[in-house]
Protein backbone atom coordinates (compact mmCIF):
# COMPACT_ATOMS: atom_id res chain seq x y z
CA UNK A 1 0.00 0.00 0.00
CA UNK A 2 2.79 2.39 0.89
CA UNK A 3 4.56 1.77 -2.43
CA UNK A 4 1.36 2.59 -4.30
CA UNK A 5 1.00 5.86 -2.38
CA UNK A 6 4.63 6.78 -3.03
CA UNK A 7 4.13 6.10 -6.75
CA UNK A 8 1.01 8.29 -6.72
CA UNK A 9 2.93 11.02 -4.93
CA UNK A 10 5.63 10.96 -7.62
CA UNK A 11 3.01 11.14 -10.38
CA UNK A 12 1.23 14.09 -8.74
CA UNK A 13 4.51 15.91 -8.15
CA UNK A 14 5.45 15.54 -11.81
CA UNK A 15 1.97 16.78 -12.81
CA UNK A 16 2.39 19.84 -10.58
CA UNK A 17 5.81 20.65 -12.00
CA UNK A 18 4.71 20.25 -15.62
CA UNK A 19 1.50 22.25 -15.20
CA UNK A 20 3.35 25.11 -13.52
CA UNK A 21 6.05 25.22 -16.17
CA UNK A 22 3.48 25.20 -18.99
CA UNK A 23 1.65 28.26 -17.66
CA UNK A 24 2.48 31.47 -19.52
CA UNK A 25 4.45 34.18 -17.78
CA UNK A 26 2.56 37.14 -16.34
CA UNK A 27 5.60 39.41 -16.60
CA UNK A 28 4.96 40.52 -20.17
CA UNK A 29 3.00 43.61 -19.04
CA UNK A 30 5.88 45.99 -19.68
CA UNK A 31 6.45 44.53 -23.15
CA UNK A 32 2.81 45.21 -24.02
CA UNK A 33 3.18 48.78 -22.74
CA UNK A 34 6.22 49.41 -24.96
CA UNK A 35 4.84 47.68 -28.08
CA UNK A 36 1.20 46.63 -27.86
CA UNK A 37 0.40 43.38 -29.60
CA UNK A 38 -2.37 43.01 -32.15
CA UNK A 39 -4.06 39.88 -30.81
CA UNK A 40 -7.38 38.73 -32.13
CA UNK A 41 -10.39 38.15 -29.93
CA UNK A 42 -10.10 34.38 -30.35
CA UNK A 43 -6.39 34.30 -29.53
CA UNK A 44 -6.88 36.27 -26.31
CA UNK A 45 -9.74 34.09 -25.10
CA UNK A 46 -8.13 30.84 -26.18
CA UNK A 47 -5.14 31.63 -24.00
CA UNK A 48 -7.38 32.37 -21.05
CA UNK A 49 -9.13 29.03 -21.34
CA UNK A 50 -5.85 27.13 -21.53
CA UNK A 51 -4.60 29.13 -18.54
CA UNK A 52 -7.73 28.15 -16.62
CA UNK A 53 -7.25 24.48 -17.47
CA UNK A 54 -3.61 24.57 -16.38
CA UNK A 55 -4.54 26.39 -13.18
CA UNK A 56 -7.19 23.77 -12.40
CA UNK A 57 -4.76 20.94 -13.08
CA UNK A 58 -2.25 22.59 -10.75
CA UNK A 59 -4.78 23.02 -7.94
CA UNK A 60 -6.21 19.51 -8.25
CA UNK A 61 -2.75 17.93 -8.42
CA UNK A 62 -1.64 19.94 -5.40
CA UNK A 63 -4.63 18.89 -3.32
CA UNK A 64 -4.21 15.25 -4.28
CA UNK A 65 -0.49 15.48 -3.51
CA UNK A 66 -1.28 16.81 -0.04
CA UNK A 67 -3.87 14.08 0.59
CA UNK A 68 -1.48 11.34 -0.49
CA UNK A 69 1.28 12.84 1.67
CA UNK A 70 -1.01 12.78 4.70
CA UNK A 71 -2.04 9.19 3.92
CA UNK A 72 1.61 8.13 3.75
CA UNK A 73 2.26 9.70 7.14
CA UNK A 74 -0.80 8.03 8.68
CA UNK A 75 0.20 4.61 7.37
CA UNK A 76 3.73 4.85 8.77
N, CA, C and O atoms as CSV, one atom per row, in Angstrom:
chain,resi,resn,atom,element,x,y,z
A,1,UNK,N,N,0.816,-1.197,0.000
A,1,UNK,CA,C,0.000,0.000,0.000
A,1,UNK,C,C,0.860,1.262,0.000
A,1,UNK,O,O,0.569,2.237,-0.693
A,2,UNK,N,N,1.922,1.214,0.794
A,2,UNK,CA,C,2.787,2.392,0.888
A,2,UNK,C,C,3.503,2.650,-0.437
A,2,UNK,O,O,3.694,3.803,-0.821
A,3,UNK,N,N,3.899,1.592,-1.133
A,3,UNK,CA,C,4.565,1.767,-2.426
A,3,UNK,C,C,3.624,2.388,-3.456
A,3,UNK,O,O,4.045,3.196,-4.284
A,4,UNK,N,N,2.350,2.007,-3.399
A,4,UNK,CA,C,1.360,2.592,-4.299
A,4,UNK,C,C,1.199,4.081,-4.011
A,4,UNK,O,O,1.124,4.887,-4.938
A,5,UNK,N,N,1.145,4.449,-2.741
A,5,UNK,CA,C,1.000,5.862,-2.379
A,5,UNK,C,C,2.226,6.674,-2.776
A,5,UNK,O,O,2.102,7.817,-3.215
A,6,UNK,N,N,3.409,6.083,-2.622
A,6,UNK,CA,C,4.630,6.785,-3.028
A,6,UNK,C,C,4.646,6.978,-4.545
A,6,UNK,O,O,5.059,8.030,-5.033
A,7,UNK,N,N,4.200,5.976,-5.282
A,7,UNK,CA,C,4.131,6.104,-6.746
A,7,UNK,C,C,3.133,7.196,-7.144
A,7,UNK,O,O,3.391,7.981,-8.057
A,8,UNK,N,N,1.987,7.237,-6.446
A,8,UNK,CA,C,1.008,8.287,-6.722
A,8,UNK,C,C,1.571,9.661,-6.390
A,8,UNK,O,O,1.313,10.631,-7.102
A,9,UNK,N,N,2.338,9.744,-5.310
A,9,UNK,CA,C,2.933,11.018,-4.928
A,9,UNK,C,C,3.925,11.499,-5.988
A,9,UNK,O,O,3.984,12.693,-6.283
A,10,UNK,N,N,4.688,10.599,-6.549
A,10,UNK,CA,C,5.628,10.961,-7.616
A,10,UNK,C,C,4.875,11.442,-8.856
A,10,UNK,O,O,5.268,12.425,-9.485
A,11,UNK,N,N,3.797,10.750,-9.202
A,11,UNK,CA,C,3.006,11.140,-10.377
A,11,UNK,C,C,2.402,12.519,-10.184
A,11,UNK,O,O,2.445,13.346,-11.095
A,12,UNK,N,N,1.832,12.783,-8.994
A,12,UNK,CA,C,1.235,14.088,-8.736
A,12,UNK,C,C,2.286,15.189,-8.699
A,12,UNK,O,O,2.023,16.309,-9.136
A,13,UNK,N,N,3.467,14.886,-8.186
A,13,UNK,CA,C,4.510,15.913,-8.148
A,13,UNK,C,C,4.974,16.264,-9.559
A,13,UNK,O,O,5.236,17.430,-9.853
A,14,UNK,N,N,5.077,15.279,-10.419
A,14,UNK,CA,C,5.448,15.545,-11.813
A,14,UNK,C,C,4.352,16.355,-12.502
A,14,UNK,O,O,4.648,17.261,-13.281
A,15,UNK,N,N,3.088,16.034,-12.221
A,15,UNK,CA,C,1.969,16.784,-12.811
A,15,UNK,C,C,1.985,18.240,-12.354
A,15,UNK,O,O,1.710,19.142,-13.145
A,16,UNK,N,N,2.306,18.472,-11.083
A,16,UNK,CA,C,2.390,19.844,-10.575
A,16,UNK,C,C,3.505,20.605,-11.279
A,16,UNK,O,O,3.307,21.734,-11.727
A,17,UNK,N,N,4.663,19.991,-11.375
A,17,UNK,CA,C,5.809,20.655,-12.001
A,17,UNK,C,C,5.516,20.991,-13.463
A,17,UNK,O,O,5.777,22.108,-13.909
A,18,UNK,N,N,4.979,20.034,-14.201
A,18,UNK,CA,C,4.705,20.247,-15.622
A,18,UNK,C,C,3.632,21.317,-15.819
A,18,UNK,O,O,3.764,22.177,-16.690
A,19,UNK,N,N,2.573,21.265,-15.015
A,19,UNK,CA,C,1.499,22.246,-15.199
A,19,UNK,C,C,1.955,23.657,-14.837
A,19,UNK,O,O,1.509,24.625,-15.453
A,20,UNK,N,N,2.826,23.783,-13.859
A,20,UNK,CA,C,3.346,25.111,-13.517
A,20,UNK,C,C,4.276,25.628,-14.611
A,20,UNK,O,O,4.216,26.804,-14.971
A,21,UNK,N,N,5.120,24.774,-15.129
A,21,UNK,CA,C,6.051,25.216,-16.170
A,21,UNK,C,C,5.353,25.537,-17.491
A,21,UNK,O,O,5.869,26.328,-18.281
A,22,UNK,N,N,4.194,24.939,-17.741
A,22,UNK,CA,C,3.483,25.204,-18.990
A,22,UNK,C,C,2.675,26.490,-18.948
A,22,UNK,O,O,2.269,26.992,-19.997
A,23,UNK,N,N,2.433,27.032,-17.770
A,23,UNK,CA,C,1.653,28.260,-17.660
A,23,UNK,C,C,2.445,29.439,-18.212
A,23,UNK,O,O,3.648,29.546,-17.977
A,24,UNK,N,N,1.773,30.323,-18.946
A,24,UNK,CA,C,2.482,31.474,-19.518
A,24,UNK,C,C,2.889,32.468,-18.430
A,24,UNK,O,O,2.267,32.558,-17.372
A,25,UNK,N,N,3.937,33.196,-18.725
A,25,UNK,CA,C,4.451,34.180,-17.781
A,25,UNK,C,C,3.533,35.379,-17.705
A,25,UNK,O,O,2.961,35.791,-18.715
A,26,UNK,N,N,3.387,35.941,-16.526
A,26,UNK,CA,C,2.560,37.137,-16.337
A,26,UNK,C,C,3.410,38.407,-16.404
A,26,UNK,O,O,2.884,39.507,-16.238
A,27,UNK,N,N,4.694,38.273,-16.641
A,27,UNK,CA,C,5.603,39.412,-16.596
A,27,UNK,C,C,5.724,40.133,-17.936
A,27,UNK,O,O,6.633,40.945,-18.109
A,28,UNK,N,N,4.845,39.863,-18.874
A,28,UNK,CA,C,4.956,40.524,-20.171
A,28,UNK,C,C,4.163,41.832,-20.215
A,28,UNK,O,O,3.926,42.356,-21.303
A,29,UNK,N,N,3.752,42.365,-19.087
A,29,UNK,CA,C,2.997,43.605,-19.041
A,29,UNK,C,C,3.787,44.796,-19.552
A,29,UNK,O,O,3.234,45.643,-20.253
A,30,UNK,N,N,5.057,44.879,-19.220
A,30,UNK,CA,C,5.883,45.992,-19.680
A,30,UNK,C,C,6.118,45.895,-21.177
A,30,UNK,O,O,6.170,46.919,-21.859
A,31,UNK,N,N,6.259,44.682,-21.703
A,31,UNK,CA,C,6.448,44.527,-23.146
A,31,UNK,C,C,5.212,44.998,-23.908
A,31,UNK,O,O,5.332,45.593,-24.979
A,32,UNK,N,N,4.032,44.737,-23.364
A,32,UNK,CA,C,2.809,45.215,-24.019
A,32,UNK,C,C,2.682,46.729,-23.925
A,32,UNK,O,O,2.091,47.350,-24.809
A,33,UNK,N,N,3.219,47.332,-22.879
A,33,UNK,CA,C,3.183,48.778,-22.744
A,33,UNK,C,C,4.085,49.431,-23.789
A,33,UNK,O,O,3.721,50.448,-24.378
A,34,UNK,N,N,5.261,48.845,-24.018
A,34,UNK,CA,C,6.216,49.411,-24.962
A,34,UNK,C,C,5.765,49.195,-26.413
A,34,UNK,O,O,5.852,50.109,-27.233
A,35,UNK,N,N,5.288,48.001,-26.723
A,35,UNK,CA,C,4.840,47.685,-28.080
A,35,UNK,C,C,3.589,46.828,-27.978
A,35,UNK,O,O,3.696,45.607,-27.859
A,36,UNK,N,N,2.426,47.421,-28.020
A,36,UNK,CA,C,1.199,46.632,-27.856
A,36,UNK,C,C,1.031,45.613,-28.972
A,36,UNK,O,O,1.299,45.901,-30.138
A,37,UNK,N,N,0.589,44.427,-28.603
A,37,UNK,CA,C,0.401,43.380,-29.604
A,37,UNK,C,C,-0.977,43.509,-30.242
A,37,UNK,O,O,-1.887,44.102,-29.662
A,38,UNK,N,N,-1.117,42.961,-31.410
A,38,UNK,CA,C,-2.373,43.007,-32.152
A,38,UNK,C,C,-3.024,41.628,-32.126
A,38,UNK,O,O,-3.168,40.984,-33.164
A,39,UNK,N,N,-3.415,41.179,-30.933
A,39,UNK,CA,C,-4.057,39.876,-30.807
A,39,UNK,C,C,-5.509,39.940,-31.263
A,39,UNK,O,O,-6.171,40.973,-31.155
A,40,UNK,N,N,-5.981,38.817,-31.773
A,40,UNK,CA,C,-7.380,38.726,-32.135
A,40,UNK,C,C,-8.198,38.347,-30.908
A,40,UNK,O,O,-7.655,37.928,-29.886
A,41,UNK,N,N,-9.488,38.500,-31.025
A,41,UNK,CA,C,-10.393,38.150,-29.929
A,41,UNK,C,C,-10.251,36.678,-29.576
A,41,UNK,O,O,-10.183,36.327,-28.398
A,42,UNK,N,N,-10.206,35.818,-30.579
A,42,UNK,CA,C,-10.099,34.378,-30.350
A,42,UNK,C,C,-8.782,34.016,-29.670
A,42,UNK,O,O,-8.762,33.193,-28.755
A,43,UNK,N,N,-7.701,34.619,-30.105
A,43,UNK,CA,C,-6.390,34.297,-29.528
A,43,UNK,C,C,-6.328,34.697,-28.055
A,43,UNK,O,O,-5.767,33.966,-27.239
A,44,UNK,N,N,-6.894,35.841,-27.714
A,44,UNK,CA,C,-6.878,36.273,-26.313
A,44,UNK,C,C,-7.718,35.349,-25.440
A,44,UNK,O,O,-7.307,35.022,-24.326
A,45,UNK,N,N,-8.869,34.927,-25.911
A,45,UNK,CA,C,-9.742,34.094,-25.096
A,45,UNK,C,C,-9.307,32.636,-25.098
A,45,UNK,O,O,-9.570,31.918,-24.134
A,46,UNK,N,N,-8.659,32.193,-26.139
A,46,UNK,CA,C,-8.130,30.838,-26.175
A,46,UNK,C,C,-7.032,30.673,-25.139
A,46,UNK,O,O,-6.948,29.637,-24.480
A,47,UNK,N,N,-6.200,31.676,-24.994
A,47,UNK,CA,C,-5.138,31.627,-23.998
A,47,UNK,C,C,-5.732,31.585,-22.601
A,47,UNK,O,O,-5.244,30.853,-21.739
A,48,UNK,N,N,-6.760,32.349,-22.376
A,48,UNK,CA,C,-7.376,32.372,-21.052
A,48,UNK,C,C,-7.962,31.026,-20.693
A,48,UNK,O,O,-7.881,30.609,-19.538
A,49,UNK,N,N,-8.555,30.330,-21.662
A,49,UNK,CA,C,-9.125,29.027,-21.336
A,49,UNK,C,C,-8.027,28.014,-21.060
A,49,UNK,O,O,-8.168,27.186,-20.160
A,50,UNK,N,N,-6.940,28.060,-21.812
A,50,UNK,CA,C,-5.846,27.130,-21.535
A,50,UNK,C,C,-5.176,27.466,-20.205
A,50,UNK,O,O,-4.700,26.571,-19.506
A,51,UNK,N,N,-5.137,28.753,-19.851
A,51,UNK,CA,C,-4.601,29.130,-18.544
A,51,UNK,C,C,-5.491,28.596,-17.433
A,51,UNK,O,O,-4.996,28.133,-16.405
A,52,UNK,N,N,-6.799,28.659,-17.635
A,52,UNK,CA,C,-7.729,28.148,-16.619
A,52,UNK,C,C,-7.571,26.647,-16.443
A,52,UNK,O,O,-7.587,26.144,-15.319
A,53,UNK,N,N,-7.419,25.934,-17.546
A,53,UNK,CA,C,-7.247,24.485,-17.467
A,53,UNK,C,C,-5.956,24.145,-16.729
A,53,UNK,O,O,-5.947,23.269,-15.864
A,54,UNK,N,N,-4.881,24.826,-17.063
A,54,UNK,CA,C,-3.615,24.565,-16.383
A,54,UNK,C,C,-3.688,24.932,-14.904
A,54,UNK,O,O,-3.113,24.239,-14.064
A,55,UNK,N,N,-4.384,26.005,-14.584
A,55,UNK,CA,C,-4.541,26.389,-13.177
A,55,UNK,C,C,-5.352,25.338,-12.428
A,55,UNK,O,O,-5.025,25.002,-11.290
A,56,UNK,N,N,-6.394,24.821,-13.048
A,56,UNK,CA,C,-7.191,23.772,-12.396
A,56,UNK,C,C,-6.382,22.507,-12.196
A,56,UNK,O,O,-6.457,21.881,-11.139
A,57,UNK,N,N,-5.604,22.121,-13.208
A,57,UNK,CA,C,-4.760,20.935,-13.081
A,57,UNK,C,C,-3.766,21.116,-11.944
A,57,UNK,O,O,-3.514,20.181,-11.185
A,58,UNK,N,N,-3.203,22.309,-11.822
A,58,UNK,CA,C,-2.253,22.588,-10.753
A,58,UNK,C,C,-2.913,22.474,-9.387
A,58,UNK,O,O,-2.356,21.862,-8.476
A,59,UNK,N,N,-4.092,23.058,-9.240
A,59,UNK,CA,C,-4.781,23.022,-7.943
A,59,UNK,C,C,-5.192,21.596,-7.582
A,59,UNK,O,O,-4.981,21.155,-6.452
A,60,UNK,N,N,-5.770,20.884,-8.525
A,60,UNK,CA,C,-6.214,19.511,-8.252
A,60,UNK,C,C,-5.028,18.614,-7.930
A,60,UNK,O,O,-5.092,17.815,-6.997
A,61,UNK,N,N,-3.950,18.738,-8.688
A,61,UNK,CA,C,-2.753,17.935,-8.417
A,61,UNK,C,C,-2.158,18.271,-7.057
A,61,UNK,O,O,-1.682,17.382,-6.350
A,62,UNK,N,N,-2.181,19.532,-6.692
A,62,UNK,CA,C,-1.637,19.942,-5.399
A,62,UNK,C,C,-2.458,19.389,-4.244
A,62,UNK,O,O,-1.903,18.930,-3.246
A,63,UNK,N,N,-3.776,19.431,-4.379
A,63,UNK,CA,C,-4.634,18.892,-3.320
A,63,UNK,C,C,-4.447,17.387,-3.195
A,63,UNK,O,O,-4.331,16.863,-2.087
A,64,UNK,N,N,-4.418,16.698,-4.317
A,64,UNK,CA,C,-4.214,15.251,-4.276
A,64,UNK,C,C,-2.837,14.893,-3.730
A,64,UNK,O,O,-2.692,13.898,-3.018
A,65,UNK,N,N,-1.833,15.690,-4.055
A,65,UNK,CA,C,-0.489,15.479,-3.514
A,65,UNK,C,C,-0.504,15.602,-1.992
A,65,UNK,O,O,0.106,14.795,-1.291
A,66,UNK,N,N,-1.202,16.617,-1.489
A,66,UNK,CA,C,-1.281,16.808,-0.037
A,66,UNK,C,C,-2.029,15.661,0.632
A,66,UNK,O,O,-1.631,15.207,1.705
A,67,UNK,N,N,-3.103,15.189,0.014
A,67,UNK,CA,C,-3.873,14.081,0.587
A,67,UNK,C,C,-3.034,12.805,0.628
A,67,UNK,O,O,-3.041,12.084,1.626
A,68,UNK,N,N,-2.322,12.533,-0.442
A,68,UNK,CA,C,-1.477,11.336,-0.486
A,68,UNK,C,C,-0.342,11.447,0.523
A,68,UNK,O,O,0.019,10.454,1.154
A,69,UNK,N,N,0.225,12.637,0.684
A,69,UNK,CA,C,1.282,12.835,1.670
A,69,UNK,C,C,0.758,12.562,3.084
A,69,UNK,O,O,1.432,11.912,3.884
A,70,UNK,N,N,-0.430,13.053,3.386
A,70,UNK,CA,C,-1.013,12.782,4.702
A,70,UNK,C,C,-1.303,11.286,4.878
A,70,UNK,O,O,-1.103,10.745,5.965
A,71,UNK,N,N,-1.767,10.621,3.828
A,71,UNK,CA,C,-2.039,9.189,3.918
A,71,UNK,C,C,-0.759,8.397,4.153
A,71,UNK,O,O,-0.765,7.421,4.903
A,72,UNK,N,N,0.322,8.799,3.528
A,72,UNK,CA,C,1.605,8.129,3.745
A,72,UNK,C,C,2.031,8.274,5.190
A,72,UNK,O,O,2.510,7.314,5.795
A,73,UNK,N,N,1.863,9.466,5.755
A,73,UNK,CA,C,2.262,9.700,7.140
A,73,UNK,C,C,1.366,8.958,8.112
A,73,UNK,O,O,1.840,8.543,9.170
A,74,UNK,N,N,0.102,8.774,7.803
A,74,UNK,CA,C,-0.798,8.032,8.682
A,74,UNK,C,C,-0.461,6.544,8.661
A,74,UNK,O,O,-0.520,5.876,9.694
A,75,UNK,N,N,-0.109,6.027,7.488
A,75,UNK,CA,C,0.199,4.607,7.366
A,75,UNK,C,C,1.494,4.252,8.099
A,75,UNK,O,O,1.604,3.169,8.674
A,76,UNK,N,N,2.459,5.146,8.082
A,76,UNK,CA,C,3.730,4.849,8.769
A,76,UNK,C,C,3.440,4.692,10.196
A,76,UNK,O,O,4.348,4.437,10.986
